[in-house]
């Protein structure tokens, strides 16, 4: 819980924008995938859907990259040698924050990927 509170306290507007976009895209994909499962007759649409289902993971990677860049910028502004023990300790302390953003992306993408796989399994190959 300590990591989560420090993550929220240390987050910027850009971090929250990435998190909101990731969760919003994941929720929209769940709604679209559910509709596709009910209405689609073939599995050809699910191949495209699976490609879009990876979008929350990509947004999570983007959020992690932005956080990493901001932390490296803070290190350089404070004139801390990147190879020093202090920089290594700071990076170790920031690792849970990187994991949190990646877990948000993976969690937002998990159900859309399962819906896409279910669509590939349940739908016919071609209309008859």
C-alpha angles and dihedrals in degrees: 000000000000091000092051094051092047089048092053093044092049097044122112130209090266091054091052090046091054091047092048092048092048094050093042093051091046092051093047090050091052091053093045092046093050090052091048092051090055099043110026117099099190135037099238093096091053092063089061090041091056090054090053091045088069091061095091090054090052090050089050089052089050091052091049091050092050091050092048091049092049091051093049089049090053090051092051094046091052088050094237113161107247092222096048126109091246091058091048090051091050091050091049090052091050095051095089090054090055089049091051093056092046092049090052089054094045093046092050090051100044100080095042089052091050091049090051092049090048089052091052091049099043103040127078122254095238137355118268 
